[in-house]
Amino acid sequence: MIEWLNAALATLAASINVNNPGGLAAIFFLAVSADMGVPFPFALDTIVFFTTYKMGALSLPVLLVLMMLLGGSLLGTSIIYWVSRLLGTRFADWVGKRSKFLRR
């Protein structure tokens, strides 16, 4: 179990750096998707936790991850806002039909 965890941490640490924009882009779009409503339970918290554990609290990779998560969250929220603003009640009714929690 510990070997698997160390291997996962090493892979995560290797993929999150300035020289690998693909890993940072994946984190960014994961945050965008999560903020738009795609359920990723504990994925964002786990990324921050493991990156902080492996790299240290105030290291550059942790700051990059936090910037990607905050930027992705802001973009995802902005997309939902503008779609709701432009489409109005049509969008709200469409979401309400597809969500059992939002039905009237």
Biopython code that builds the backbone (N, CA, C, O; Angstrom):
import numpy as np
from Bio.PDB.StructureBuilder import StructureBuilder

atoms = [
    (1, "MET", "N", (0.826, -1.198, 0.000)),
    (1, "MET", "CA", (0.000, 0.000, 0.000)),
    (1, "MET", "C", (0.865, 1.255, 0.000)),
    (1, "MET", "O", (0.588, 2.196, -0.744)),
    (2, "ILE", "N", (1.894, 1.281, 0.813)),
    (2, "ILE", "CA", (2.755, 2.455, 0.904)),
    (2, "ILE", "C", (3.537, 2.651, -0.390)),
    (2, "ILE", "O", (3.754, 3.786, -0.812)),
    (3, "GLU", "N", (3.960, 1.562, -1.022)),
    (3, "GLU", "CA", (4.700, 1.687, -2.272)),
    (3, "GLU", "C", (3.823, 2.307, -3.358)),
    (3, "GLU", "O", (4.284, 3.146, -4.132)),
    (4, "TRP", "N", (2.562, 1.891, -3.410)),
    (4, "TRP", "CA", (1.634, 2.443, -4.385)),
    (4, "TRP", "C", (1.423, 3.929, -4.149)),
    (4, "TRP", "O", (1.386, 4.713, -5.098)),
    (5, "LEU", "N", (1.285, 4.319, -2.889)),
    (5, "LEU", "CA", (1.087, 5.727, -2.553)),
    (5, "LEU", "C", (2.314, 6.553, -2.917)),
    (5, "LEU", "O", (2.187, 7.650, -3.459)),
    (6, "ASN", "N", (3.498, 6.032, -2.623)),
    (6, "ASN", "CA", (4.726, 6.748, -2.985)),
    (6, "ASN", "C", (4.885, 6.862, -4.501)),
    (6, "ASN", "O", (5.351, 7.886, -5.001)),
    (7, "ALA", "N", (4.503, 5.830, -5.223)),
    (7, "ALA", "CA", (4.575, 5.892, -6.686)),
    (7, "ALA", "C", (3.587, 6.918, -7.238)),
    (7, "ALA", "O", (3.912, 7.657, -8.167)),
    (8, "ALA", "N", (2.390, 6.964, -6.670)),
    (8, "ALA", "CA", (1.398, 7.953, -7.110)),
    (8, "ALA", "C", (1.871, 9.366, -6.805)),
    (8, "ALA", "O", (1.687, 10.273, -7.616)),
    (9, "LEU", "N", (2.477, 9.555, -5.641)),
    (9, "LEU", "CA", (2.994, 10.878, -5.284)),
    (9, "LEU", "C", (4.145, 11.287, -6.191)),
    (9, "LEU", "O", (4.250, 12.451, -6.579)),
    (10, "ALA", "N", (5.005, 10.339, -6.528)),
    (10, "ALA", "CA", (6.123, 10.651, -7.416)),
    (10, "ALA", "C", (5.626, 11.019, -8.814)),
    (10, "ALA", "O", (6.153, 11.940, -9.437)),
    (11, "THR", "N", (4.620, 10.307, -9.303)),
    (11, "THR", "CA", (4.048, 10.630, -10.610)),
    (11, "THR", "C", (3.388, 11.998, -10.604)),
    (11, "THR", "O", (3.539, 12.775, -11.548)),
    (12, "LEU", "N", (2.654, 12.289, -9.533)),
    (12, "LEU", "CA", (2.013, 13.594, -9.419)),
    (12, "LEU", "C", (3.041, 14.707, -9.331)),
    (12, "LEU", "O", (2.885, 15.751, -9.965)),
    (13, "ALA", "N", (4.086, 14.492, -8.552)),
    (13, "ALA", "CA", (5.125, 15.511, -8.405)),
    (13, "ALA", "C", (5.875, 15.733, -9.716)),
    (13, "ALA", "O", (6.266, 16.859, -10.027)),
    (14, "ALA", "N", (6.075, 14.664, -10.483)),
    (14, "ALA", "CA", (6.782, 14.808, -11.756)),
    (14, "ALA", "C", (5.931, 15.522, -12.800)),
    (14, "ALA", "O", (6.460, 16.201, -13.680)),
    (15, "SER", "N", (4.617, 15.369, -12.702)),
    (15, "SER", "CA", (3.758, 15.974, -13.722)),
    (15, "SER", "C", (3.413, 17.428, -13.432)),
    (15, "SER", "O", (2.947, 18.141, -14.321)),
    (16, "ILE", "N", (3.634, 17.877, -12.205)),
    (16, "ILE", "CA", (3.287, 19.255, -11.851)),
    (16, "ILE", "C", (4.565, 20.065, -11.719)),
    (16, "ILE", "O", (5.183, 20.100, -10.655)),
    (17, "ASN", "N", (4.950, 20.706, -12.792)),
    (17, "ASN", "CA", (6.073, 21.636, -12.760)),
    (17, "ASN", "C", (5.959, 22.599, -13.930)),
    (17, "ASN", "O", (5.077, 22.471, -14.779)),
    (18, "VAL", "N", (6.846, 23.538, -13.955)),
    (18, "VAL", "CA", (6.790, 24.567, -14.994)),
    (18, "VAL", "C", (7.074, 23.978, -16.369)),
    (18, "VAL", "O", (6.565, 24.483, -17.370)),
    (19, "ASN", "N", (7.869, 22.931, -16.438)),
    (19, "ASN", "CA", (8.254, 22.341, -17.716)),
    (19, "ASN", "C", (7.186, 21.433, -18.308)),
    (19, "ASN", "O", (7.330, 20.983, -19.445)),
    (20, "ASN", "N", (6.128, 21.154, -17.575)),
    (20, "ASN", "CA", (5.062, 20.285, -18.063)),
    (20, "ASN", "C", (3.731, 21.030, -18.018)),
    (20, "ASN", "O", (2.974, 20.882, -17.058)),
    (21, "PRO", "N", (3.441, 21.816, -19.027)),
    (21, "PRO", "CA", (2.175, 22.554, -19.007)),
    (21, "PRO", "C", (0.951, 21.655, -19.182)),
    (21, "PRO", "O", (-0.166, 22.069, -18.872)),
    (22, "GLY", "N", (1.146, 20.442, -19.670)),
    (22, "GLY", "CA", (0.014, 19.531, -19.827)),
    (22, "GLY", "C", (-0.599, 19.126, -18.502)),
    (22, "GLY", "O", (-1.821, 19.041, -18.378)),
    (23, "GLY", "N", (0.247, 18.876, -17.507)),
    (23, "GLY", "CA", (-0.262, 18.540, -16.177)),
    (23, "GLY", "C", (-1.011, 19.697, -15.544)),
    (23, "GLY", "O", (-2.049, 19.505, -14.911)),
    (24, "LEU", "N", (-0.480, 20.902, -15.718)),
    (24, "LEU", "CA", (-1.153, 22.081, -15.179)),
    (24, "LEU", "C", (-2.460, 22.352, -15.920)),
    (24, "LEU", "O", (-3.449, 22.761, -15.310)),
    (25, "ALA", "N", (-2.465, 22.125, -17.235)),
    (25, "ALA", "CA", (-3.700, 22.314, -18.007)),
    (25, "ALA", "C", (-4.759, 21.297, -17.590)),
    (25, "ALA", "O", (-5.945, 21.622, -17.533)),
    (26, "ALA", "N", (-4.335, 20.064, -17.299)),
    (26, "ALA", "CA", (-5.287, 19.050, -16.843)),
    (26, "ALA", "C", (-5.913, 19.459, -15.516)),
    (26, "ALA", "O", (-7.115, 19.285, -15.315)),
    (27, "ILE", "N", (-5.107, 19.999, -14.612)),
    (27, "ILE", "CA", (-5.637, 20.470, -13.331)),
    (27, "ILE", "C", (-6.585, 21.642, -13.553)),
    (27, "ILE", "O", (-7.635, 21.724, -12.916)),
    (28, "PHE", "N", (-6.219, 22.543, -14.450)),
    (28, "PHE", "CA", (-7.066, 23.701, -14.752)),
    (28, "PHE", "C", (-8.424, 23.255, -15.277)),
    (28, "PHE", "O", (-9.454, 23.727, -14.795)),
    (29, "PHE", "N", (-8.446, 22.352, -16.262)),
    (29, "PHE", "CA", (-9.713, 21.925, -16.843)),
    (29, "PHE", "C", (-10.494, 21.009, -15.913)),
    (29, "PHE", "O", (-11.718, 20.924, -16.023)),
    (30, "LEU", "N", (-9.817, 20.323, -15.004)),
    (30, "LEU", "CA", (-10.511, 19.570, -13.965)),
    (30, "LEU", "C", (-11.263, 20.527, -13.048)),
    (30, "LEU", "O", (-12.397, 20.255, -12.655)),
    (31, "ALA", "N", (-10.632, 21.647, -12.708)),
    (31, "ALA", "CA", (-11.294, 22.651, -11.867)),
    (31, "ALA", "C", (-12.453, 23.313, -12.609)),
    (31, "ALA", "O", (-13.500, 23.569, -12.014)),
    (32, "VAL", "N", (-12.279, 23.592, -13.897)),
    (32, "VAL", "CA", (-13.372, 24.176, -14.692)),
    (32, "VAL", "C", (-14.560, 23.219, -14.714)),
    (32, "VAL", "O", (-15.699, 23.630, -14.489)),
    (33, "SER", "N", (-14.294, 21.949, -14.983)),
    (33, "SER", "CA", (-15.369, 20.958, -15.054)),
    (33, "SER", "C", (-16.063, 20.786, -13.712)),
    (33, "SER", "O", (-17.288, 20.688, -13.647)),
    (34, "ALA", "N", (-15.281, 20.751, -12.647)),
    (34, "ALA", "CA", (-15.869, 20.582, -11.318)),
    (34, "ALA", "C", (-16.736, 21.773, -10.947)),
    (34, "ALA", "O", (-17.774, 21.606, -10.307)),
    (35, "ASP", "N", (-16.331, 22.958, -11.335)),
    (35, "ASP", "CA", (-17.113, 24.140, -10.992)),
    (35, "ASP", "C", (-18.349, 24.281, -11.864)),
    (35, "ASP", "O", (-19.306, 24.952, -11.478)),
    (36, "MET", "N", (-18.340, 23.661, -13.026)),
    (36, "MET", "CA", (-19.519, 23.696, -13.896)),
    (36, "MET", "C", (-20.524, 22.614, -13.525)),
    (36, "MET", "O", (-21.620, 22.585, -14.085)),
    (37, "GLY", "N", (-20.185, 21.730, -12.604)),
    (37, "GLY", "CA", (-21.152, 20.752, -12.125)),
    (37, "GLY", "C", (-20.795, 19.304, -12.355)),
    (37, "GLY", "O", (-21.561, 18.430, -11.950)),
    (38, "VAL", "N", (-19.678, 19.003, -12.980)),
    (38, "VAL", "CA", (-19.265, 17.611, -13.159)),
    (38, "VAL", "C", (-18.712, 17.114, -11.823)),
    (38, "VAL", "O", (-17.759, 17.689, -11.299)),
    (39, "PRO", "N", (-19.299, 16.053, -11.268)),
    (39, "PRO", "CA", (-18.875, 15.633, -9.923)),
    (39, "PRO", "C", (-17.530, 14.898, -9.935)),
    (39, "PRO", "O", (-17.399, 13.820, -10.516)),
    (40, "PHE", "N", (-16.559, 15.492, -9.295)),
    (40, "PHE", "CA", (-15.265, 14.865, -9.046)),
    (40, "PHE", "C", (-15.062, 14.864, -7.536)),
    (40, "PHE", "O", (-14.455, 15.793, -7.005)),
    (41, "PRO", "N", (-15.551, 13.848, -6.831)),
    (41, "PRO", "CA", (-15.483, 13.899, -5.366)),
    (41, "PRO", "C", (-14.041, 13.867, -4.870)),
    (41, "PRO", "O", (-13.289, 12.935, -5.154)),
    (42, "PHE", "N", (-13.686, 14.873, -4.147)),
    (42, "PHE", "CA", (-12.401, 15.024, -3.459)),
    (42, "PHE", "C", (-11.192, 15.078, -4.384)),
    (42, "PHE", "O", (-10.063, 14.977, -3.903)),
    (43, "ALA", "N", (-11.381, 15.232, -5.678)),
    (43, "ALA", "CA", (-10.238, 15.232, -6.595)),
    (43, "ALA", "C", (-9.370, 16.466, -6.407)),
    (43, "ALA", "O", (-8.145, 16.356, -6.349)),
    (44, "LEU", "N", (-9.979, 17.629, -6.311)),
    (44, "LEU", "CA", (-9.210, 18.864, -6.191)),
    (44, "LEU", "C", (-8.503, 18.946, -4.846)),
    (44, "LEU", "O", (-7.352, 19.376, -4.771)),
    (45, "ASP", "N", (-9.188, 18.535, -3.783)),
    (45, "ASP", "CA", (-8.565, 18.535, -2.460)),
    (45, "ASP", "C", (-7.403, 17.555, -2.399)),
    (45, "ASP", "O", (-6.375, 17.832, -1.780)),
    (46, "THR", "N", (-7.572, 16.413, -3.044)),
    (46, "THR", "CA", (-6.512, 15.408, -3.049)),
    (46, "THR", "C", (-5.287, 15.902, -3.801)),
    (46, "THR", "O", (-4.160, 15.641, -3.378)),
    (47, "ILE", "N", (-5.482, 16.603, -4.898)),
    (47, "ILE", "CA", (-4.348, 17.151, -5.653)),
    (47, "ILE", "C", (-3.565, 18.131, -4.798)),
    (47, "ILE", "O", (-2.336, 18.075, -4.753)),
    (48, "VAL", "N", (-4.271, 19.033, -4.117)),
    (48, "VAL", "CA", (-3.590, 20.010, -3.258)),
    (48, "VAL", "C", (-2.886, 19.310, -2.102)),
    (48, "VAL", "O", (-1.749, 19.649, -1.772)),
    (49, "PHE", "N", (-3.549, 18.344, -1.488)),
    (49, "PHE", "CA", (-2.958, 17.634, -0.351)),
    (49, "PHE", "C", (-1.682, 16.900, -0.749)),
    (49, "PHE", "O", (-0.655, 17.038, -0.085)),
    (50, "PHE", "N", (-1.741, 16.117, -1.834)),
    (50, "PHE", "CA", (-0.566, 15.346, -2.230)),
    (50, "PHE", "C", (0.572, 16.229, -2.725)),
    (50, "PHE", "O", (1.741, 15.943, -2.463)),
    (51, "THR", "N", (0.239, 17.288, -3.432)),
    (51, "THR", "CA", (1.293, 18.190, -3.896)),
    (51, "THR", "C", (1.965, 18.882, -2.719)),
    (51, "THR", "O", (3.187, 19.021, -2.697)),
    (52, "THR", "N", (1.185, 19.310, -1.754)),
    (52, "THR", "CA", (1.752, 19.951, -0.566)),
    (52, "THR", "C", (2.572, 18.963, 0.248)),
    (52, "THR", "O", (3.628, 19.316, 0.774)),
    (53, "TYR", "N", (2.095, 17.731, 0.355)),
    (53, "TYR", "CA", (2.812, 16.709, 1.116)),
    (53, "TYR", "C", (4.163, 16.396, 0.484)),
    (53, "TYR", "O", (5.164, 16.242, 1.185)),
    (54, "LYS", "N", (4.188, 16.304, -0.820)),
    (54, "LYS", "CA", (5.411, 15.897, -1.507)),
    (54, "LYS", "C", (6.389, 17.055, -1.700)),
    (54, "LYS", "O", (7.600, 16.852, -1.611)),
    (55, "MET", "N", (5.889, 18.266, -1.962)),
    (55, "MET", "CA", (6.757, 19.381, -2.341)),
    (55, "MET", "C", (7.013, 20.397, -1.237)),
    (55, "MET", "O", (7.995, 21.136, -1.304)),
    (56, "GLY", "N", (6.168, 20.454, -0.239)),
    (56, "GLY", "CA", (6.297, 21.485, 0.785)),
    (56, "GLY", "C", (5.226, 22.539, 0.587)),
    (56, "GLY", "O", (4.752, 22.754, -0.529)),
    (57, "ALA", "N", (4.848, 23.191, 1.670)),
    (57, "ALA", "CA", (3.670, 24.063, 1.654)),
    (57, "ALA", "C", (3.837, 25.296, 0.769)),
    (57, "ALA", "O", (2.892, 25.676, 0.079)),
    (58, "LEU", "N", (4.985, 25.918, 0.766)),
    (58, "LEU", "CA", (5.149, 27.168, 0.021)),
    (58, "LEU", "C", (6.100, 27.027, -1.162)),
    (58, "LEU", "O", (6.863, 27.943, -1.467)),
    (59, "SER", "N", (6.050, 25.892, -1.812)),
    (59, "SER", "CA", (6.926, 25.682, -2.963)),
    (59, "SER", "C", (6.233, 26.149, -4.244)),
    (59, "SER", "O", (5.023, 26.374, -4.263)),
    (60, "LEU", "N", (7.005, 26.289, -5.293)),
    (60, "LEU", "CA", (6.472, 26.747, -6.578)),
    (60, "LEU", "C", (5.410, 25.803, -7.152)),
    (60, "LEU", "O", (4.398, 26.295, -7.650)),
    (61, "PRO", "N", (5.582, 24.474, -7.110)),
    (61, "PRO", "CA", (4.516, 23.613, -7.643)),
    (61, "PRO", "C", (3.187, 23.772, -6.909)),
    (61, "PRO", "O", (2.126, 23.712, -7.530)),
    (62, "VAL", "N", (3.239, 23.971, -5.605)),
    (62, "VAL", "CA", (1.990, 24.151, -4.858)),
    (62, "VAL", "C", (1.321, 25.459, -5.268)),
    (62, "VAL", "O", (0.102, 25.508, -5.432)),
    (63, "LEU", "N", (2.105, 26.507, -5.430)),
    (63, "LEU", "CA", (1.534, 27.780, -5.862)),
    (63, "LEU", "C", (0.968, 27.689, -7.281)),
    (63, "LEU", "O", (-0.065, 28.289, -7.577)),
    (64, "LEU", "N", (1.640, 26.943, -8.157)),
    (64, "LEU", "CA", (1.113, 26.738, -9.514)),
    (64, "LEU", "C", (-0.208, 25.974, -9.490)),
    (64, "LEU", "O", (-1.146, 26.316, -10.210)),
    (65, "VAL", "N", (-0.271, 24.937, -8.657)),
    (65, "VAL", "CA", (-1.502, 24.156, -8.544)),
    (65, "VAL", "C", (-2.634, 25.031, -8.018)),
    (65, "VAL", "O", (-3.750, 24.984, -8.534)),
    (66, "LEU", "N", (-2.350, 25.824, -6.998)),
    (66, "LEU", "CA", (-3.384, 26.701, -6.453)),
    (66, "LEU", "C", (-3.841, 27.735, -7.481)),
    (66, "LEU", "O", (-5.030, 28.041, -7.568)),
    (67, "MET", "N", (-2.903, 28.270, -8.256)),
    (67, "MET", "CA", (-3.280, 29.225, -9.303)),
    (67, "MET", "C", (-4.155, 28.559, -10.365)),
    (67, "MET", "O", (-5.128, 29.154, -10.828)),
    (68, "MET", "N", (-3.815, 27.333, -10.751)),
    (68, "MET", "CA", (-4.613, 26.620, -11.749)),
    (68, "MET", "C", (-6.003, 26.298, -11.203)),
    (68, "MET", "O", (-6.995, 26.432, -11.919)),
    (69, "LEU", "N", (-6.078, 25.876, -9.942)),
    (69, "LEU", "CA", (-7.375, 25.553, -9.355)),
    (69, "LEU", "C", (-8.254, 26.791, -9.207)),
    (69, "LEU", "O", (-9.447, 26.747, -9.507)),
    (70, "LEU", "N", (-7.675, 27.883, -8.751)),
    (70, "LEU", "CA", (-8.459, 29.108, -8.599)),
    (70, "LEU", "C", (-8.865, 29.685, -9.953)),
    (70, "LEU", "O", (-9.995, 30.145, -10.121)),
    (71, "GLY", "N", (-7.948, 29.661, -10.914)),
    (71, "GLY", "CA", (-8.283, 30.142, -12.252)),
    (71, "GLY", "C", (-9.345, 29.287, -12.920)),
    (71, "GLY", "O", (-10.255, 29.813, -13.561)),
    (72, "GLY", "N", (-9.234, 27.971, -12.775)),
    (72, "GLY", "CA", (-10.238, 27.075, -13.338)),
    (72, "GLY", "C", (-11.593, 27.243, -12.683)),
    (72, "GLY", "O", (-12.626, 27.199, -13.351)),
    (73, "SER", "N", (-11.587, 27.435, -11.382)),
    (73, "SER", "CA", (-12.836, 27.671, -10.666)),
    (73, "SER", "C", (-13.491, 28.972, -11.115)),
    (73, "SER", "O", (-14.706, 29.036, -11.297)),
    (74, "LEU", "N", (-12.686, 29.994, -11.288)),
    (74, "LEU", "CA", (-13.212, 31.282, -11.750)),
    (74, "LEU", "C", (-13.781, 31.168, -13.164)),
    (74, "LEU", "O", (-14.847, 31.716, -13.446)),
    (75, "LEU", "N", (-13.085, 30.467, -14.049)),
    (75, "LEU", "CA", (-13.576, 30.297, -15.416)),
    (75, "LEU", "C", (-14.860, 29.469, -15.445)),
    (75, "LEU", "O", (-15.803, 29.816, -16.157)),
    (76, "GLY", "N", (-14.903, 28.380, -14.678)),
    (76, "GLY", "CA", (-16.106, 27.547, -14.640)),
    (76, "GLY", "C", (-17.316, 28.300, -14.119)),
    (76, "GLY", "O", (-18.415, 28.171, -14.658)),
    (77, "THR", "N", (-17.115, 29.086, -13.070)),
    (77, "THR", "CA", (-18.202, 29.886, -12.525)),
    (77, "THR", "C", (-18.636, 30.961, -13.515)),
    (77, "THR", "O", (-19.827, 31.242, -13.650)),
    (78, "SER", "N", (-17.675, 31.557, -14.205)),
    (78, "SER", "CA", (-18.006, 32.587, -15.191)),
    (78, "SER", "C", (-18.790, 32.007, -16.364)),
    (78, "SER", "O", (-19.707, 32.650, -16.875)),
    (79, "ILE", "N", (-18.438, 30.810, -16.788)),
    (79, "ILE", "CA", (-19.171, 30.164, -17.884)),
    (79, "ILE", "C", (-20.622, 29.923, -17.478)),
    (79, "ILE", "O", (-21.541, 30.216, -18.244)),
    (80, "ILE", "N", (-20.828, 29.391, -16.277)),
    (80, "ILE", "CA", (-22.191, 29.159, -15.798)),
    (80, "ILE", "C", (-22.955, 30.474, -15.687)),
    (80, "ILE", "O", (-24.131, 30.545, -16.044)),
    (81, "TYR", "N", (-22.291, 31.507, -15.194)),
    (81, "TYR", "CA", (-22.950, 32.812, -15.058)),
    (81, "TYR", "C", (-23.391, 33.348, -16.418)),
    (81, "TYR", "O", (-24.536, 33.773, -16.575)),
    (82, "TRP", "N", (-22.494, 33.329, -17.396)),
    (82, "TRP", "CA", (-22.823, 33.919, -18.692)),
    (82, "TRP", "C", (-23.844, 33.079, -19.456)),
    (82, "TRP", "O", (-24.694, 33.629, -20.156)),
    (83, "VAL", "N", (-23.772, 31.775, -19.332)),
    (83, "VAL", "CA", (-24.790, 30.940, -19.978)),
    (83, "VAL", "C", (-26.150, 31.212, -19.348)),
    (83, "VAL", "O", (-27.152, 31.324, -20.055)),
    (84, "SER", "N", (-26.188, 31.318, -18.022)),
    (84, "SER", "CA", (-27.449, 31.617, -17.339)),
    (84, "SER", "C", (-27.955, 33.005, -17.694)),
    (84, "SER", "O", (-29.156, 33.206, -17.874)),
    (85, "ARG", "N", (-27.056, 33.945, -17.794)),
    (85, "ARG", "CA", (-27.466, 35.324, -18.107)),
    (85, "ARG", "C", (-27.981, 35.442, -19.540)),
    (85, "ARG", "O", (-28.973, 36.126, -19.790)),
    (86, "LEU", "N", (-27.309, 34.778, -20.477)),
    (86, "LEU", "CA", (-27.712, 34.895, -21.878)),
    (86, "LEU", "C", (-28.953, 34.065, -22.211)),
    (86, "LEU", "O", (-29.803, 34.502, -22.986)),
    (87, "LEU", "N", (-29.055, 32.888, -21.634)),
    (87, "LEU", "CA", (-30.179, 32.012, -21.960)),
    (87, "LEU", "C", (-31.332, 32.132, -20.977)),
    (87, "LEU", "O", (-32.451, 31.729, -21.295)),
    (88, "GLY", "N", (-31.089, 32.671, -19.801)),
    (88, "GLY", "CA", (-32.139, 32.951, -18.825)),
    (88, "GLY", "C", (-32.886, 31.726, -18.357)),
    (88, "GLY", "O", (-32.283, 30.725, -17.971)),
    (89, "THR", "N", (-34.201, 31.809, -18.393)),
    (89, "THR", "CA", (-35.034, 30.740, -17.843)),
    (89, "THR", "C", (-34.979, 29.472, -18.688)),
    (89, "THR", "O", (-35.225, 28.380, -18.175)),
    (90, "ARG", "N", (-34.662, 29.598, -19.966)),
    (90, "ARG", "CA", (-34.533, 28.382, -20.792)),
    (90, "ARG", "C", (-33.445, 27.478, -20.241)),
    (90, "ARG", "O", (-33.625, 26.263, -20.158)),
    (91, "PHE", "N", (-32.311, 28.068, -19.863)),
    (91, "PHE", "CA", (-31.215, 27.279, -19.304)),
    (91, "PHE", "C", (-31.604, 26.716, -17.941)),
    (91, "PHE", "O", (-31.317, 25.554, -17.652)),
    (92, "ALA", "N", (-32.243, 27.511, -17.111)),
    (92, "ALA", "CA", (-32.650, 27.039, -15.783)),
    (92, "ALA", "C", (-33.658, 25.899, -15.899)),
    (92, "ALA", "O", (-33.578, 24.930, -15.145)),
    (93, "ASP", "N", (-34.600, 26.002, -16.829)),
    (93, "ASP", "CA", (-35.564, 24.922, -17.035)),
    (93, "ASP", "C", (-34.890, 23.673, -17.578)),
    (93, "ASP", "O", (-35.249, 22.561, -17.191)),
    (94, "TRP", "N", (-33.921, 23.839, -18.469)),
    (94, "TRP", "CA", (-33.187, 22.697, -19.025)),
    (94, "TRP", "C", (-32.413, 21.973, -17.925)),
    (94, "TRP", "O", (-32.417, 20.743, -17.867)),
    (95, "VAL", "N", (-31.757, 22.727, -17.061)),
    (95, "VAL", "CA", (-31.025, 22.117, -15.948)),
    (95, "VAL", "C", (-32.001, 21.465, -14.983)),
    (95, "VAL", "O", (-31.733, 20.379, -14.469)),
    (96, "GLY", "N", (-33.132, 22.119, -14.731)),
    (96, "GLY", "CA", (-34.127, 21.581, -13.813)),
    (96, "GLY", "C", (-34.731, 20.274, -14.287)),
    (96, "GLY", "O", (-35.049, 19.413, -13.467)),
    (97, "LYS", "N", (-34.897, 20.105, -15.594)),
    (97, "LYS", "CA", (-35.439, 18.856, -16.128)),
    (97, "LYS", "C", (-34.471, 17.699, -15.940)),
    (97, "LYS", "O", (-34.892, 16.553, -15.778)),
    (98, "ARG", "N", (-33.187, 17.991, -15.961)),
    (98, "ARG", "CA", (-32.184, 16.938, -15.911)),
    (98, "ARG", "C", (-31.666, 16.657, -14.510)),
    (98, "ARG", "O", (-30.903, 15.710, -14.314)),
    (99, "SER", "N", (-32.059, 17.450, -13.547)),
    (99, "SER", "CA", (-31.593, 17.259, -12.179)),
    (99, "SER", "C", (-32.783, 16.919, -11.291)),
    (99, "SER", "O", (-33.754, 17.674, -11.226)),
    (100, "LYS", "N", (-32.704, 15.793, -10.617)),
    (100, "LYS", "CA", (-33.818, 15.401, -9.755)),
    (100, "LYS", "C", (-33.897, 16.274, -8.505)),
    (100, "LYS", "O", (-34.929, 16.299, -7.834)),
    (101, "PHE", "N", (-32.817, 16.989, -8.184)),
    (101, "PHE", "CA", (-32.815, 17.839, -7.001)),
    (101, "PHE", "C", (-33.401, 19.219, -7.273)),
    (101, "PHE", "O", (-33.814, 19.903, -6.336)),
    (102, "LEU", "N", (-33.445, 19.644, -8.531)),
    (102, "LEU", "CA", (-33.892, 20.991, -8.870)),
    (102, "LEU", "C", (-35.296, 21.036, -9.466)),
    (102, "LEU", "O", (-35.747, 22.100, -9.890)),
    (103, "ARG", "N", (-35.981, 19.922, -9.505)),
    (103, "ARG", "CA", (-37.322, 19.908, -10.096)),
    (103, "ARG", "C", (-38.284, 20.705, -9.233)),
    (103, "ARG", "O", (-38.179, 20.728, -8.007)),
    (104, "ARG", "N", (-39.223, 21.356, -9.905)),
    (104, "ARG", "CA", (-40.213, 22.177, -9.179)),
    (104, "ARG", "C", (-41.384, 21.349, -8.740)),
    (104, "ARG", "O", (-42.310, 21.869, -8.119)),
]
sb = StructureBuilder()
sb.init_structure("model")
sb.init_model(0)
sb.init_chain("A")
sb.init_seg("    ")
for serial, (resi, resn, name, xyz) in enumerate(atoms, 1):
    if name == "N":
        sb.init_residue(resn, " ", resi, " ")
    sb.init_atom(name, np.array(xyz, "f"), 0.0, 1.0, " ", f" {name:<3s}", serial, name[0])
structure = sb.get_structure()
